[in-house]
Amino acid sequence: MLLTGHSMPDAKPFLERIRHEFSQKDFVLDGQHFTVTASFSMTDYAPEMTVKQCLQSVDEALYQAKAGARNEASWSQ
C-alpha cells in the first residue's frame, strides 16, 4: 500500500489498526471458522531514493517483522 501525505508517526497507528482488524476478524469457509494474522512493514520515502531503494527498505523491514513473530509491524527509516 502506498500511503502519501502522511508522516511516519501518523501512518503507524493507521497500519496498526489494519493489522489489529485482520487478527480480530472471523472468517468462514465451507463451514469452518478461522482467523488470519498479517505482518506489515513501512518505510519513509525520501525524494533522493530510487524506487528500488524504497522497495528494498520496506522489504527489509518486513523480514524483521516476520522474524520477530507473526502478526507484527516493522518500521524502517
N, CA, C, O and CB atoms as a CASP TS submission, in Angstrom:
PFRMAT TS
TARGET T0000
AUTHOR 0000-0000-0000
METHOD Language model
MODEL 1
PARENT N/A
ATOM      1  N   MET     1       0.857  -1.151   0.000  1.00  0.00           N
ATOM      2  CA  MET     1       0.000   0.000   0.000  1.00  0.00           C
ATOM      3  C   MET     1       0.910   1.223   0.000  1.00  0.00           C
ATOM      4  O   MET     1       1.899   1.271   0.731  1.00  0.00           O
ATOM      5  CB  MET     1      -0.979  -0.007   1.222  1.00  0.00           C
ATOM      6  N   LEU     2       0.580   2.178  -0.799  1.00  0.00           N
ATOM      7  CA  LEU     2       1.312   3.434  -0.828  1.00  0.00           C
ATOM      8  C   LEU     2       0.446   4.475  -0.141  1.00  0.00           C
ATOM      9  O   LEU     2      -0.662   4.775  -0.584  1.00  0.00           O
ATOM     10  CB  LEU     2       1.674   3.863  -2.293  1.00  0.00           C
ATOM     11  N   LEU     3       0.965   5.013   0.934  1.00  0.00           N
ATOM     12  CA  LEU     3       0.231   5.998   1.726  1.00  0.00           C
ATOM     13  C   LEU     3       0.973   7.322   1.606  1.00  0.00           C
ATOM     14  O   LEU     3       2.061   7.487   2.159  1.00  0.00           O
ATOM     15  CB  LEU     3       0.092   5.551   3.233  1.00  0.00           C
ATOM     16  N   THR     4       0.388   8.247   0.892  1.00  0.00           N
ATOM     17  CA  THR     4       1.046   9.531   0.674  1.00  0.00           C
ATOM     18  C   THR     4       0.422  10.614   1.539  1.00  0.00           C
ATOM     19  O   THR     4      -0.729  10.520   1.963  1.00  0.00           O
ATOM     20  CB  THR     4       0.972   9.928  -0.799  1.00  0.00           C
ATOM     21  N   GLY     5       1.217  11.641   1.783  1.00  0.00           N
ATOM     22  CA  GLY     5       0.706  12.774   2.535  1.00  0.00           C
ATOM     23  C   GLY     5       0.637  12.569   4.033  1.00  0.00           C
ATOM     24  O   GLY     5      -0.024  13.332   4.737  1.00  0.00           O
ATOM     25  N   HIS     6       1.320  11.537   4.531  1.00  0.00           N
ATOM     26  CA  HIS     6       1.305  11.246   5.965  1.00  0.00           C
ATOM     27  C   HIS     6       2.731  11.020   6.443  1.00  0.00           C
ATOM     28  O   HIS     6       3.551  10.445   5.727  1.00  0.00           O
ATOM     29  CB  HIS     6       0.418  10.007   6.277  1.00  0.00           C
ATOM     30  N   SER     7       3.018  11.473   7.649  1.00  0.00           N
ATOM     31  CA  SER     7       4.321  11.214   8.249  1.00  0.00           C
ATOM     32  C   SER     7       4.303   9.822   8.864  1.00  0.00           C
ATOM     33  O   SER     7       3.243   9.218   9.032  1.00  0.00           O
ATOM     34  CB  SER     7       4.676  12.294   9.317  1.00  0.00           C
ATOM     35  N   MET     8       5.494   9.317   9.200  1.00  0.00           N
ATOM     36  CA  MET     8       5.580   8.002   9.854  1.00  0.00           C
ATOM     37  C   MET     8       4.771   7.976  11.146  1.00  0.00           C
ATOM     38  O   MET     8       4.034   7.016  11.372  1.00  0.00           O
ATOM     39  CB  MET     8       7.047   7.642  10.148  1.00  0.00           C
ATOM     40  N   PRO     9       4.877   8.997  12.009  1.00  0.00           N
ATOM     41  CA  PRO     9       4.067   8.961  13.239  1.00  0.00           C
ATOM     42  C   PRO     9       2.562   8.921  12.964  1.00  0.00           C
ATOM     43  O   PRO     9       1.814   8.318  13.735  1.00  0.00           O
ATOM     44  CB  PRO     9       4.387  10.170  14.098  1.00  0.00           C
ATOM     45  N   ASP    10       2.108   9.550  11.884  1.00  0.00           N
ATOM     46  CA  ASP    10       0.687   9.499  11.525  1.00  0.00           C
ATOM     47  C   ASP    10       0.300   8.149  10.945  1.00  0.00           C
ATOM     48  O   ASP    10      -0.798   7.652  11.194  1.00  0.00           O
ATOM     49  CB  ASP    10       0.354  10.599  10.527  1.00  0.00           C
ATOM     50  N   ALA    11       1.197   7.559  10.178  1.00  0.00           N
ATOM     51  CA  ALA    11       0.881   6.325   9.467  1.00  0.00           C
ATOM     52  C   ALA    11       0.948   5.090  10.367  1.00  0.00           C
ATOM     53  O   ALA    11       0.225   4.123  10.128  1.00  0.00           O
ATOM     54  CB  ALA    11       1.824   6.155   8.301  1.00  0.00           C
ATOM     55  N   LYS    12       1.791   5.100  11.385  1.00  0.00           N
ATOM     56  CA  LYS    12       1.940   3.923  12.253  1.00  0.00           C
ATOM     57  C   LYS    12       0.626   3.477  12.889  1.00  0.00           C
ATOM     58  O   LYS    12       0.298   2.293  12.818  1.00  0.00           O
ATOM     59  CB  LYS    12       2.944   4.216  13.341  1.00  0.00           C
ATOM     60  N   PRO    13      -0.139   4.380  13.508  1.00  0.00           N
ATOM     61  CA  PRO    13      -1.408   3.934  14.095  1.00  0.00           C
ATOM     62  C   PRO    13      -2.386   3.395  13.044  1.00  0.00           C
ATOM     63  O   PRO    13      -3.147   2.468  13.321  1.00  0.00           O
ATOM     64  CB  PRO    13      -2.058   5.083  14.854  1.00  0.00           C
ATOM     65  N   PHE    14      -2.365   3.967  11.862  1.00  0.00           N
ATOM     66  CA  PHE    14      -3.224   3.501  10.773  1.00  0.00           C
ATOM     67  C   PHE    14      -2.880   2.056  10.422  1.00  0.00           C
ATOM     68  O   PHE    14      -3.768   1.211  10.312  1.00  0.00           O
ATOM     69  CB  PHE    14      -3.076   4.411   9.526  1.00  0.00           C
ATOM     70  N   LEU    15      -1.592   1.776  10.248  1.00  0.00           N
ATOM     71  CA  LEU    15      -1.157   0.429   9.910  1.00  0.00           C
ATOM     72  C   LEU    15      -1.441  -0.548  11.047  1.00  0.00           C
ATOM     73  O   LEU    15      -1.819  -1.693  10.799  1.00  0.00           O
ATOM     74  CB  LEU    15       0.329   0.425   9.573  1.00  0.00           C
ATOM     75  N   GLU    16      -1.263  -0.109  12.275  1.00  0.00           N
ATOM     76  CA  GLU    16      -1.557  -0.968  13.421  1.00  0.00           C
ATOM     77  C   GLU    16      -3.048  -1.303  13.494  1.00  0.00           C
ATOM     78  O   GLU    16      -3.413  -2.425  13.846  1.00  0.00           O
ATOM     79  CB  GLU    16      -1.106  -0.291  14.721  1.00  0.00           C
ATOM     80  N   ARG    17      -3.905  -0.342  13.166  1.00  0.00           N
ATOM     81  CA  ARG    17      -5.354  -0.616  13.161  1.00  0.00           C
ATOM     82  C   ARG    17      -5.692  -1.671  12.121  1.00  0.00           C
ATOM     83  O   ARG    17      -6.500  -2.560  12.389  1.00  0.00           O
ATOM     84  CB  ARG    17      -6.157   0.675  12.883  1.00  0.00           C
ATOM     85  N   ILE    18      -5.088  -1.589  10.936  1.00  0.00           N
ATOM     86  CA  ILE    18      -5.338  -2.591   9.897  1.00  0.00           C
ATOM     87  C   ILE    18      -4.877  -3.965  10.379  1.00  0.00           C
ATOM     88  O   ILE    18      -5.601  -4.951  10.242  1.00  0.00           O
ATOM     89  CB  ILE    18      -4.616  -2.208   8.578  1.00  0.00           C
ATOM     90  N   ARG    19      -3.669  -4.027  10.944  1.00  0.00           N
ATOM     91  CA  ARG    19      -3.136  -5.294  11.440  1.00  0.00           C
ATOM     92  C   ARG    19      -4.053  -5.875  12.521  1.00  0.00           C
ATOM     93  O   ARG    19      -4.354  -7.068  12.516  1.00  0.00           O
ATOM     94  CB  ARG    19      -1.709  -5.099  11.994  1.00  0.00           C
ATOM     95  N   HIS    20      -4.486  -5.024  13.437  1.00  0.00           N
ATOM     96  CA  HIS    20      -5.369  -5.472  14.520  1.00  0.00           C
ATOM     97  C   HIS    20      -6.703  -5.981  13.964  1.00  0.00           C
ATOM     98  O   HIS    20      -7.195  -7.021  14.402  1.00  0.00           O
ATOM     99  CB  HIS    20      -5.614  -4.323  15.521  1.00  0.00           C
ATOM    100  N   GLU    21      -7.280  -5.272  13.022  1.00  0.00           N
ATOM    101  CA  GLU    21      -8.563  -5.691  12.442  1.00  0.00           C
ATOM    102  C   GLU    21      -8.442  -7.050  11.768  1.00  0.00           C
ATOM    103  O   GLU    21      -9.350  -7.873  11.878  1.00  0.00           O
ATOM    104  CB  GLU    21      -9.062  -4.649  11.431  1.00  0.00           C
ATOM    105  N   PHE    22      -7.336  -7.299  11.073  1.00  0.00           N
ATOM    106  CA  PHE    22      -7.119  -8.620  10.477  1.00  0.00           C
ATOM    107  C   PHE    22      -7.178  -9.692  11.547  1.00  0.00           C
ATOM    108  O   PHE    22      -7.841 -10.713  11.364  1.00  0.00           O
ATOM    109  CB  PHE    22      -5.766  -8.675   9.741  1.00  0.00           C
ATOM    110  N   SER    23      -6.502  -9.477  12.652  1.00  0.00           N
ATOM    111  CA  SER    23      -6.402 -10.509  13.688  1.00  0.00           C
ATOM    112  C   SER    23      -7.723 -10.736  14.422  1.00  0.00           C
ATOM    113  O   SER    23      -7.909 -11.791  15.028  1.00  0.00           O
ATOM    114  CB  SER    23      -5.327 -10.134  14.687  1.00  0.00           C
ATOM    115  N   GLN    24      -8.634  -9.779  14.382  1.00  0.00           N
ATOM    116  CA  GLN    24      -9.910  -9.896  15.089  1.00  0.00           C
ATOM    117  C   GLN    24     -11.036 -10.463  14.228  1.00  0.00           C
ATOM    118  O   GLN    24     -12.077 -10.856  14.753  1.00  0.00           O
ATOM    119  CB  GLN    24     -10.317  -8.553  15.611  1.00  0.00           C
ATOM    120  N   LYS    25     -10.840 -10.505  12.939  1.00  0.00           N
ATOM    121  CA  LYS    25     -11.889 -10.929  12.006  1.00  0.00           C
ATOM    122  C   LYS    25     -12.026 -12.452  12.001  1.00  0.00           C
ATOM    123  O   LYS    25     -11.035 -13.178  11.929  1.00  0.00           O
ATOM    124  CB  LYS    25     -11.584 -10.419  10.581  1.00  0.00           C
ATOM    125  N   ASP    26     -13.263 -12.917  12.079  1.00  0.00           N
ATOM    126  CA  ASP    26     -13.558 -14.341  12.000  1.00  0.00           C
ATOM    127  C   ASP    26     -14.017 -14.642  10.574  1.00  0.00           C
ATOM    128  O   ASP    26     -15.012 -14.090  10.104  1.00  0.00           O
ATOM    129  CB  ASP    26     -14.646 -14.763  13.054  1.00  0.00           C
ATOM    130  N   PHE    27     -13.291 -15.511   9.900  1.00  0.00           N
ATOM    131  CA  PHE    27     -13.640 -15.893   8.534  1.00  0.00           C
ATOM    132  C   PHE    27     -14.293 -17.261   8.546  1.00  0.00           C
ATOM    133  O   PHE    27     -14.014 -18.084   9.418  1.00  0.00           O
ATOM    134  CB  PHE    27     -12.393 -15.892   7.619  1.00  0.00           C
ATOM    135  N   VAL    28     -15.164 -17.501   7.576  1.00  0.00           N
ATOM    136  CA  VAL    28     -15.827 -18.793   7.455  1.00  0.00           C
ATOM    137  C   VAL    28     -15.672 -19.268   6.011  1.00  0.00           C
ATOM    138  O   VAL    28     -15.977 -18.542   5.065  1.00  0.00           O
ATOM    139  CB  VAL    28     -17.341 -18.701   7.866  1.00  0.00           C
ATOM    140  N   LEU    29     -15.194 -20.495   5.868  1.00  0.00           N
ATOM    141  CA  LEU    29     -15.053 -21.106   4.546  1.00  0.00           C
ATOM    142  C   LEU    29     -15.493 -22.553   4.658  1.00  0.00           C
ATOM    143  O   LEU    29     -14.928 -23.323   5.435  1.00  0.00           O
ATOM    144  CB  LEU    29     -13.581 -21.001   4.009  1.00  0.00           C
ATOM    145  N   ASP    30     -16.491 -22.918   3.893  1.00  0.00           N
ATOM    146  CA  ASP    30     -17.048 -24.277   3.942  1.00  0.00           C
ATOM    147  C   ASP    30     -17.428 -24.687   5.358  1.00  0.00           C
ATOM    148  O   ASP    30     -17.220 -25.833   5.758  1.00  0.00           O
ATOM    149  CB  ASP    30     -16.049 -25.276   3.373  1.00  0.00           C
ATOM    150  N   GLY    31     -17.986 -23.744   6.113  1.00  0.00           N
ATOM    151  CA  GLY    31     -18.443 -24.028   7.464  1.00  0.00           C
ATOM    152  C   GLY    31     -17.355 -24.026   8.522  1.00  0.00           C
ATOM    153  O   GLY    31     -17.647 -24.192   9.706  1.00  0.00           O
ATOM    154  N   GLN    32     -16.122 -23.843   8.123  1.00  0.00           N
ATOM    155  CA  GLN    32     -15.005 -23.819   9.060  1.00  0.00           C
ATOM    156  C   GLN    32     -14.652 -22.376   9.405  1.00  0.00           C
ATOM    157  O   GLN    32     -14.478 -21.547   8.512  1.00  0.00           O
ATOM    158  CB  GLN    32     -13.779 -24.554   8.471  1.00  0.00           C
ATOM    159  N   HIS    33     -14.546 -22.077  10.696  1.00  0.00           N
ATOM    160  CA  HIS    33     -14.174 -20.743  11.159  1.00  0.00           C
ATOM    161  C   HIS    33     -12.658 -20.670  11.330  1.00  0.00           C
ATOM    162  O   HIS    33     -12.030 -21.609  11.817  1.00  0.00           O
ATOM    163  CB  HIS    33     -14.894 -20.397  12.492  1.00  0.00           C
ATOM    164  N   PHE    34     -12.093 -19.558  10.928  1.00  0.00           N
ATOM    165  CA  PHE    34     -10.660 -19.365  11.122  1.00  0.00           C
ATOM    166  C   PHE    34     -10.341 -17.877  11.196  1.00  0.00           C
ATOM    167  O   PHE    34     -11.133 -17.030  10.780  1.00  0.00           O
ATOM    168  CB  PHE    34      -9.858 -20.035   9.986  1.00  0.00           C
ATOM    169  N   THR    35      -9.186 -17.589  11.724  1.00  0.00           N
ATOM    170  CA  THR    35      -8.692 -16.215  11.781  1.00  0.00           C
ATOM    171  C   THR    35      -7.377 -16.147  11.016  1.00  0.00           C
ATOM    172  O   THR    35      -6.740 -17.169  10.762  1.00  0.00           O
ATOM    173  CB  THR    35      -8.508 -15.735  13.259  1.00  0.00           C
ATOM    174  N   VAL    36      -6.989 -14.958  10.662  1.00  0.00           N
ATOM    175  CA  VAL    36      -5.715 -14.752   9.983  1.00  0.00           C
ATOM    176  C   VAL    36      -4.955 -13.643  10.697  1.00  0.00           C
ATOM    177  O   VAL    36      -5.539 -12.802  11.380  1.00  0.00           O
ATOM    178  CB  VAL    36      -5.927 -14.403   8.481  1.00  0.00           C
ATOM    179  N   THR    37      -3.674 -13.665  10.526  1.00  0.00           N
ATOM    180  CA  THR    37      -2.838 -12.572  11.010  1.00  0.00           C
ATOM    181  C   THR    37      -2.037 -12.059   9.822  1.00  0.00           C
ATOM    182  O   THR    37      -1.936 -12.720   8.788  1.00  0.00           O
ATOM    183  CB  THR    37      -1.894 -13.034  12.188  1.00  0.00           C
ATOM    184  N   ALA    38      -1.481 -10.892   9.985  1.00  0.00           N
ATOM    185  CA  ALA    38      -0.694 -10.304   8.906  1.00  0.00           C
ATOM    186  C   ALA    38       0.511  -9.578   9.486  1.00  0.00           C
ATOM    187  O   ALA    38       0.444  -9.001  10.572  1.00  0.00           O
ATOM    188  CB  ALA    38      -1.554  -9.339   8.059  1.00  0.00           C
ATOM    189  N   SER    39       1.589  -9.616   8.762  1.00  0.00           N
ATOM    190  CA  SER    39       2.769  -8.844   9.112  1.00  0.00           C
ATOM    191  C   SER    39       2.909  -7.730   8.088  1.00  0.00           C
ATOM    192  O   SER    39       2.773  -7.960   6.886  1.00  0.00           O
ATOM    193  CB  SER    39       4.051  -9.740   9.162  1.00  0.00           C
ATOM    194  N   PHE    40       3.180  -6.532   8.565  1.00  0.00           N
ATOM    195  CA  PHE    40       3.299  -5.368   7.698  1.00  0.00           C
ATOM    196  C   PHE    40       4.622  -4.669   7.945  1.00  0.00           C
ATOM    197  O   PHE    40       5.228  -4.808   9.007  1.00  0.00           O
ATOM    198  CB  PHE    40       2.131  -4.399   7.921  1.00  0.00           C
ATOM    199  N   SER    41       5.051  -3.928   6.964  1.00  0.00           N
ATOM    200  CA  SER    41       6.220  -3.076   7.151  1.00  0.00           C
ATOM    201  C   SER    41       5.957  -1.732   6.498  1.00  0.00           C
ATOM    202  O   SER    41       5.078  -1.584   5.650  1.00  0.00           O
ATOM    203  CB  SER    41       7.497  -3.735   6.564  1.00  0.00           C
ATOM    204  N   MET    42       6.738  -0.771   6.917  1.00  0.00           N
ATOM    205  CA  MET    42       6.558   0.580   6.407  1.00  0.00           C
ATOM    206  C   MET    42       7.921   1.255   6.382  1.00  0.00           C
ATOM    207  O   MET    42       8.768   1.014   7.242  1.00  0.00           O
ATOM    208  CB  MET    42       5.538   1.391   7.275  1.00  0.00           C
ATOM    209  N   THR    43       8.114   2.094   5.389  1.00  0.00           N
ATOM    210  CA  THR    43       9.347   2.859   5.306  1.00  0.00           C
ATOM    211  C   THR    43       9.025   4.282   4.875  1.00  0.00           C
ATOM    212  O   THR    43       8.002   4.544   4.243  1.00  0.00           O
ATOM    213  CB  THR    43      10.344   2.199   4.327  1.00  0.00           C
ATOM    214  N   ASP    44       9.901   5.169   5.223  1.00  0.00           N
ATOM    215  CA  ASP    44       9.792   6.562   4.786  1.00  0.00           C
ATOM    216  C   ASP    44      10.437   6.693   3.417  1.00  0.00           C
ATOM    217  O   ASP    44      11.568   6.245   3.226  1.00  0.00           O
ATOM    218  CB  ASP    44      10.460   7.534   5.810  1.00  0.00           C
ATOM    219  N   TYR    45       9.760   7.281   2.483  1.00  0.00           N
ATOM    220  CA  TYR    45      10.326   7.512   1.161  1.00  0.00           C
ATOM    221  C   TYR    45      10.956   8.899   1.132  1.00  0.00           C
ATOM    222  O   TYR    45      10.317   9.891   1.479  1.00  0.00           O
ATOM    223  CB  TYR    45       9.244   7.370   0.053  1.00  0.00           C
ATOM    224  N   ALA    46      12.202   8.953   0.720  1.00  0.00           N
ATOM    225  CA  ALA    46      12.908  10.222   0.583  1.00  0.00           C
ATOM    226  C   ALA    46      13.062  10.515  -0.912  1.00  0.00           C
ATOM    227  O   ALA    46      13.318   9.600  -1.695  1.00  0.00           O
ATOM    228  CB  ALA    46      14.308  10.182   1.307  1.00  0.00           C
ATOM    229  N   PRO    47      12.909  11.762  -1.308  1.00  0.00           N
ATOM    230  CA  PRO    47      12.979  12.106  -2.738  1.00  0.00           C
ATOM    231  C   PRO    47      14.262  11.631  -3.433  1.00  0.00           C
ATOM    232  O   PRO    47      14.251  11.366  -4.636  1.00  0.00           O
ATOM    233  CB  PRO    47      12.861  13.600  -2.897  1.00  0.00           C
ATOM    234  N   GLU    48      15.358  11.522  -2.689  1.00  0.00           N
ATOM    235  CA  GLU    48      16.604  11.093  -3.323  1.00  0.00           C
ATOM    236  C   GLU    48      16.692   9.577  -3.505  1.00  0.00           C
ATOM    237  O   GLU    48      17.638   9.083  -4.120  1.00  0.00           O
ATOM    238  CB  GLU    48      17.780  11.569  -2.505  1.00  0.00           C
ATOM    239  N   MET    49      15.722   8.839  -2.981  1.00  0.00           N
ATOM    240  CA  MET    49      15.701   7.381  -3.111  1.00  0.00           C
ATOM    241  C   MET    49      15.175   6.975  -4.473  1.00  0.00           C
ATOM    242  O   MET    49      14.299   7.629  -5.040  1.00  0.00           O
ATOM    243  CB  MET    49      14.847   6.749  -2.006  1.00  0.00           C
ATOM    244  N   THR    50      15.722   5.887  -4.990  1.00  0.00           N
ATOM    245  CA  THR    50      15.139   5.283  -6.179  1.00  0.00           C
ATOM    246  C   THR    50      13.979   4.396  -5.727  1.00  0.00           C
ATOM    247  O   THR    50      13.866   4.078  -4.543  1.00  0.00           O
ATOM    248  CB  THR    50      16.208   4.462  -6.992  1.00  0.00           C
ATOM    249  N   VAL    51      13.140   4.008  -6.638  1.00  0.00           N
ATOM    250  CA  VAL    51      12.046   3.094  -6.302  1.00  0.00           C
ATOM    251  C   VAL    51      12.626   1.788  -5.769  1.00  0.00           C
ATOM    252  O   VAL    51      12.105   1.216  -4.812  1.00  0.00           O
ATOM    253  CB  VAL    51      11.139   2.828  -7.539  1.00  0.00           C
ATOM    254  N   LYS    52      13.697   1.323  -6.387  1.00  0.00           N
ATOM    255  CA  LYS    52      14.336   0.081  -5.946  1.00  0.00           C
ATOM    256  C   LYS    52      14.825   0.201  -4.502  1.00  0.00           C
ATOM    257  O   LYS    52      14.644  -0.730  -3.718  1.00  0.00           O
ATOM    258  CB  LYS    52      15.509  -0.278  -6.875  1.00  0.00           C
ATOM    259  N   GLN    53      15.431   1.309  -4.143  1.00  0.00           N
ATOM    260  CA  GLN    53      15.898   1.513  -2.771  1.00  0.00           C
ATOM    261  C   GLN    53      14.738   1.544  -1.784  1.00  0.00           C
ATOM    262  O   GLN    53      14.827   0.984  -0.691  1.00  0.00           O
ATOM    263  CB  GLN    53      16.698   2.809  -2.673  1.00  0.00           C
ATOM    264  N   CYS    54      13.668   2.190  -2.170  1.00  0.00           N
ATOM    265  CA  CYS    54      12.493   2.267  -1.302  1.00  0.00           C
ATOM    266  C   CYS    54      11.901   0.871  -1.074  1.00  0.00           C
ATOM    267  O   CYS    54      11.587   0.504   0.059  1.00  0.00           O
ATOM    268  CB  CYS    54      11.428   3.209  -1.916  1.00  0.00           C
ATOM    269  N   LEU    55      11.753   0.100  -2.145  1.00  0.00           N
ATOM    270  CA  LEU    55      11.205  -1.242  -2.014  1.00  0.00           C
ATOM    271  C   LEU    55      12.137  -2.147  -1.208  1.00  0.00           C
ATOM    272  O   LEU    55      11.671  -2.989  -0.441  1.00  0.00           O
ATOM    273  CB  LEU    55      10.951  -1.844  -3.393  1.00  0.00           C
ATOM    274  N   GLN    56      13.436  -1.980  -1.375  1.00  0.00           N
ATOM    275  CA  GLN    56      14.388  -2.770  -0.604  1.00  0.00           C
ATOM    276  C   GLN    56      14.283  -2.439   0.883  1.00  0.00           C
ATOM    277  O   GLN    56      14.346  -3.336   1.723  1.00  0.00           O
ATOM    278  CB  GLN    56      15.818  -2.525  -1.104  1.00  0.00           C
ATOM    279  N   SER    57      14.124  -1.176   1.205  1.00  0.00           N
ATOM    280  CA  SER    57      13.996  -0.750   2.594  1.00  0.00           C
ATOM    281  C   SER    57      12.752  -1.340   3.247  1.00  0.00           C
ATOM    282  O   SER    57      12.811  -1.847   4.367  1.00  0.00           O
ATOM    283  CB  SER    57      13.957   0.768   2.676  1.00  0.00           C
ATOM    284  N   VAL    58      11.647  -1.271   2.554  1.00  0.00           N
ATOM    285  CA  VAL    58      10.399  -1.791   3.124  1.00  0.00           C
ATOM    286  C   VAL    58      10.430  -3.319   3.178  1.00  0.00           C
ATOM    287  O   VAL    58       9.853  -3.917   4.087  1.00  0.00           O
ATOM    288  CB  VAL    58       9.181  -1.310   2.298  1.00  0.00           C
ATOM    289  N   ASP    59      11.095  -3.954   2.215  1.00  0.00           N
ATOM    290  CA  ASP    59      11.225  -5.401   2.219  1.00  0.00           C
ATOM    291  C   ASP    59      12.065  -5.872   3.408  1.00  0.00           C
ATOM    292  O   ASP    59      11.731  -6.871   4.045  1.00  0.00           O
ATOM    293  CB  ASP    59      11.848  -5.881   0.906  1.00  0.00           C
ATOM    294  N   GLU    60      13.144  -5.164   3.706  1.00  0.00           N
ATOM    295  CA  GLU    60      13.972  -5.497   4.864  1.00  0.00           C
ATOM    296  C   GLU    60      13.178  -5.359   6.164  1.00  0.00           C
ATOM    297  O   GLU    60      13.311  -6.183   7.069  1.00  0.00           O
ATOM    298  CB  GLU    60      15.218  -4.598   4.907  1.00  0.00           C
ATOM    299  N   ALA    61      12.360  -4.326   6.250  1.00  0.00           N
ATOM    300  CA  ALA    61      11.530  -4.134   7.447  1.00  0.00           C
ATOM    301  C   ALA    61      10.511  -5.261   7.581  1.00  0.00           C
ATOM    302  O   ALA    61      10.202  -5.689   8.693  1.00  0.00           O
ATOM    303  CB  ALA    61      10.809  -2.768   7.395  1.00  0.00           C
ATOM    304  N   LEU    62       9.988  -5.744   6.454  1.00  0.00           N
ATOM    305  CA  LEU    62       9.021  -6.845   6.508  1.00  0.00           C
ATOM    306  C   LEU    62       9.693  -8.123   7.005  1.00  0.00           C
ATOM    307  O   LEU    62       9.105  -8.857   7.799  1.00  0.00           O
ATOM    308  CB  LEU    62       8.387  -7.079   5.119  1.00  0.00           C
ATOM    309  N   TYR    63      10.902  -8.397   6.554  1.00  0.00           N
ATOM    310  CA  TYR    63      11.622  -9.567   7.054  1.00  0.00           C
ATOM    311  C   TYR    63      11.849  -9.456   8.557  1.00  0.00           C
ATOM    312  O   TYR    63      11.788 -10.462   9.263  1.00  0.00           O
ATOM    313  CB  TYR    63      12.967  -9.728   6.323  1.00  0.00           C
ATOM    314  N   GLN    64      12.110  -8.251   9.060  1.00  0.00           N
ATOM    315  CA  GLN    64      12.277  -8.056  10.504  1.00  0.00           C
ATOM    316  C   GLN    64      10.974  -8.366  11.238  1.00  0.00           C
ATOM    317  O   GLN    64      10.982  -9.004  12.291  1.00  0.00           O
ATOM    318  CB  GLN    64      12.731  -6.609  10.809  1.00  0.00           C
ATOM    319  N   ALA    65       9.867  -7.914  10.678  1.00  0.00           N
ATOM    320  CA  ALA    65       8.567  -8.178  11.301  1.00  0.00           C
ATOM    321  C   ALA    65       8.277  -9.670  11.343  1.00  0.00           C
ATOM    322  O   ALA    65       7.793 -10.183  12.352  1.00  0.00           O
ATOM    323  CB  ALA    65       7.450  -7.449  10.546  1.00  0.00           C
ATOM    324  N   LYS    66       8.570 -10.365  10.259  1.00  0.00           N
ATOM    325  CA  LYS    66       8.308 -11.802  10.202  1.00  0.00           C
ATOM    326  C   LYS    66       9.268 -12.592  11.075  1.00  0.00           C
ATOM    327  O   LYS    66       8.892 -13.625  11.628  1.00  0.00           O
ATOM    328  CB  LYS    66       8.397 -12.292   8.773  1.00  0.00           C
ATOM    329  N   ALA    67      10.503 -12.119  11.207  1.00  0.00           N
ATOM    330  CA  ALA    67      11.496 -12.836  12.017  1.00  0.00           C
ATOM    331  C   ALA    67      11.174 -12.745  13.506  1.00  0.00           C
ATOM    332  O   ALA    67      11.426 -13.687  14.257  1.00  0.00           O
ATOM    333  CB  ALA    67      12.899 -12.279  11.755  1.00  0.00           C
ATOM    334  N   GLY    68      10.617 -11.612  13.930  1.00  0.00           N
ATOM    335  CA  GLY    68      10.296 -11.429  15.343  1.00  0.00           C
ATOM    336  C   GLY    68       9.167 -12.334  15.769  1.00  0.00           C
ATOM    337  O   GLY    68       9.329 -13.147  16.679  1.00  0.00           O
ATOM    338  N   ALA    69       8.068 -12.208  15.147  1.00  0.00           N
ATOM    339  CA  ALA    69       6.876 -13.013  15.424  1.00  0.00           C
ATOM    340  C   ALA    69       5.854 -12.669  14.356  1.00  0.00           C
ATOM    341  O   ALA    69       5.914 -11.603  13.744  1.00  0.00           O
ATOM    342  CB  ALA    69       6.306 -12.750  16.877  1.00  0.00           C
ATOM    343  N   ARG    70       4.952 -13.545  14.147  1.00  0.00           N
ATOM    344  CA  ARG    70       3.891 -13.265  13.181  1.00  0.00           C
ATOM    345  C   ARG    70       2.953 -12.211  13.763  1.00  0.00           C
ATOM    346  O   ARG    70       2.935 -11.970  14.970  1.00  0.00           O
ATOM    347  CB  ARG    70       3.108 -14.564  12.815  1.00  0.00           C
ATOM    348  N   ASN    71       2.187 -11.601  12.891  1.00  0.00           N
ATOM    349  CA  ASN    71       1.230 -10.576  13.311  1.00  0.00           C
ATOM    350  C   ASN    71       1.955  -9.386  13.915  1.00  0.00           C
ATOM    351  O   ASN    71       1.598  -8.917  14.995  1.00  0.00           O
ATOM    352  CB  ASN    71       0.225 -11.152  14.321  1.00  0.00           C
ATOM    353  N   GLU    72       2.965  -8.901  13.224  1.00  0.00           N
ATOM    354  CA  GLU    72       3.798  -7.799  13.686  1.00  0.00           C
ATOM    355  C   GLU    72       3.842  -6.701  12.630  1.00  0.00           C
ATOM    356  O   GLU    72       3.488  -6.907  11.469  1.00  0.00           O
ATOM    357  CB  GLU    72       5.220  -8.290  14.015  1.00  0.00           C
ATOM    358  N   ALA    73       4.279  -5.553  13.065  1.00  0.00           N
ATOM    359  CA  ALA    73       4.548  -4.450  12.155  1.00  0.00           C
ATOM    360  C   ALA    73       5.970  -3.981  12.423  1.00  0.00           C
ATOM    361  O   ALA    73       6.431  -3.974  13.564  1.00  0.00           O
ATOM    362  CB  ALA    73       3.511  -3.281  12.336  1.00  0.00           C
ATOM    363  N   SER    74       6.652  -3.593  11.366  1.00  0.00           N
ATOM    364  CA  SER    74       8.026  -3.147  11.499  1.00  0.00           C
ATOM    365  C   SER    74       8.202  -1.865  10.699  1.00  0.00           C
ATOM    366  O   SER    74       7.610  -1.694   9.633  1.00  0.00           O
ATOM    367  CB  SER    74       9.018  -4.239  11.026  1.00  0.00           C
ATOM    368  N   TRP    75       9.011  -0.981  11.222  1.00  0.00           N
ATOM    369  CA  TRP    75       9.209   0.343  10.608  1.00  0.00           C
ATOM    370  C   TRP    75      10.664   0.526  10.204  1.00  0.00           C
ATOM    371  O   TRP    75      11.570   0.246  10.988  1.00  0.00           O
ATOM    372  CB  TRP    75       8.781   1.470  11.578  1.00  0.00           C
ATOM    373  N   SER    76      10.880   0.980   9.022  1.00  0.00           N
ATOM    374  CA  SER    76      12.223   1.280   8.554  1.00  0.00           C
ATOM    375  C   SER    76      12.317   2.766   8.274  1.00  0.00           C
ATOM    376  O   SER    76      11.381   3.367   7.746  1.00  0.00           O
ATOM    377  CB  SER    76      12.580   0.455   7.292  1.00  0.00           C
ATOM    378  N   GLN    77      13.449   3.358   8.629  1.00  0.00           N
ATOM    379  CA  GLN    77      13.618   4.775   8.361  1.00  0.00           C
ATOM    380  C   GLN    77      14.950   5.042   7.736  1.00  0.00           C
ATOM    381  O   GLN    77      15.272   6.192   7.437  1.00  0.00           O
ATOM    382  CB  GLN    77      13.469   5.581   9.620  1.00  0.00           C
TER
END
